[in-house]
């Protein structure tokens, strides 16, 4: 197997471990976020920035300076990264990523509802 194939399988396995741990210990979930060019204030608070306007402005500035966004790729660029014969494995990794993100959001929403009840 190629190193790309092994890497995709390893990341998919790690995502499955993250999912299992989240489901087994939902009370220990501190937060979840997606990497994007827009800084999430909840992430800033989790990372220790204070919730004042000045604190959040500082966090947004720091996050924006560190973030290296992804630009949309065309199909030929994608094929350079993930050859067609590995596409099915990549799809599996994408599905695993989506499951982790969805589960995380659901758990956090449940925690918020329990706290507000």
C-alpha positions as CSV (number, residue, x, y, z in Angstrom):
1,X,0.0,0.0,0.0
2,X,1.1,3.6,-0.6
3,X,1.9,6.0,2.1
4,X,-1.1,8.1,1.1
5,X,-3.3,5.0,1.5
6,X,-1.8,4.3,4.9
7,X,-2.2,7.9,6.0
8,X,-5.9,8.0,5.0
9,X,-6.5,4.7,6.9
10,X,-4.7,6.0,10.0
11,X,-6.7,9.3,10.1
12,X,-9.9,7.4,9.6
13,X,-9.1,5.1,12.5
14,X,-8.2,8.1,14.7
15,X,-11.5,9.8,13.8
16,X,-13.3,6.5,14.8
17,X,-11.4,6.6,18.1
18,X,-12.4,10.2,18.7
19,X,-16.0,9.3,17.9
20,X,-16.0,6.3,20.3
21,X,-14.4,8.4,23.1
22,X,-17.0,11.2,22.6
23,X,-19.8,8.7,22.8
24,X,-18.4,6.9,25.9
25,X,-17.5,10.0,27.8
26,X,-19.9,12.8,26.6
27,X,-19.6,14.5,30.0
28,X,-15.9,15.1,29.4
29,X,-16.3,16.8,26.0
30,X,-15.0,20.4,26.4
31,X,-15.6,21.7,22.9
32,X,-15.4,21.1,19.3
33,X,-14.8,23.4,16.3
34,X,-14.0,23.3,12.7
35,X,-11.1,24.9,11.1
36,X,-12.2,27.8,9.1
37,X,-11.0,31.4,8.4
38,X,-13.6,32.7,10.9
39,X,-12.6,32.4,14.6
40,X,-15.2,30.8,16.8
41,X,-15.6,32.8,20.1
42,X,-16.4,29.6,22.0
43,X,-13.0,28.3,20.9
44,X,-11.4,31.5,22.1
45,X,-12.9,31.1,25.5
46,X,-11.9,27.5,25.7
47,X,-8.3,28.5,24.8
48,X,-8.2,31.0,27.6
49,X,-9.0,34.4,26.0
50,X,-11.3,36.5,28.2
51,X,-14.8,37.3,26.9
52,X,-14.4,41.1,26.7
53,X,-14.6,42.8,23.4
54,X,-10.8,43.5,23.6
55,X,-10.1,39.8,24.5
56,X,-12.2,38.5,21.6
57,X,-10.7,41.0,19.2
58,X,-7.2,39.8,20.2
59,X,-8.2,36.2,19.8
60,X,-9.7,36.8,16.3
61,X,-6.6,38.7,15.2
62,X,-4.3,35.9,16.6
63,X,-6.4,33.1,15.0
64,X,-6.5,34.9,11.6
65,X,-2.7,35.3,11.6
66,X,-2.3,31.6,12.3
67,X,-5.0,30.2,10.0
68,X,-4.0,29.0,6.6
69,X,-7.2,28.6,4.7
70,X,-7.9,26.1,2.1
71,X,-9.0,27.2,-1.3
72,X,-11.3,25.2,-3.5
73,X,-9.4,22.8,-5.7
74,X,-10.3,21.6,-9.1
75,X,-10.5,17.9,-9.9
76,X,-7.0,17.7,-11.3
77,X,-5.5,19.3,-8.1
78,X,-7.5,16.8,-6.0
79,X,-6.2,13.9,-8.1
80,X,-2.6,15.0,-7.4
81,X,-3.3,14.7,-3.7
82,X,-5.6,11.7,-3.7
83,X,-5.3,9.4,-6.7
84,X,-8.5,8.0,-8.1
85,X,-7.8,4.5,-6.8
86,X,-7.8,5.9,-3.2
87,X,-10.9,8.0,-3.6
88,X,-13.1,5.4,-1.9
89,X,-10.8,5.5,1.2
90,X,-10.9,9.3,1.1
91,X,-14.7,9.3,1.0
92,X,-14.7,7.0,4.1
93,X,-12.5,9.5,5.9
94,X,-14.8,12.4,4.9
95,X,-17.8,10.4,6.3
96,X,-15.9,9.7,9.5
97,X,-15.1,13.4,9.8
98,X,-18.7,14.3,9.3
99,X,-19.8,11.8,12.0
100,X,-17.4,13.2,14.5
101,X,-18.5,16.8,13.8
102,X,-22.2,16.0,14.0
103,X,-21.8,13.9,17.2
104,X,-19.8,16.7,18.8
105,X,-22.4,19.3,18.0
106,X,-25.2,17.1,19.3
107,X,-23.4,16.4,22.6
108,X,-22.6,20.0,23.2
109,X,-26.2,21.0,22.4
110,X,-27.4,18.4,24.9
111,X,-25.0,19.8,27.5
112,X,-26.3,23.3,27.0
113,X,-29.9,22.3,27.2
114,X,-29.2,20.3,30.4
115,X,-27.5,23.4,31.9
116,X,-30.3,25.7,31.0
117,X,-33.0,23.4,32.4
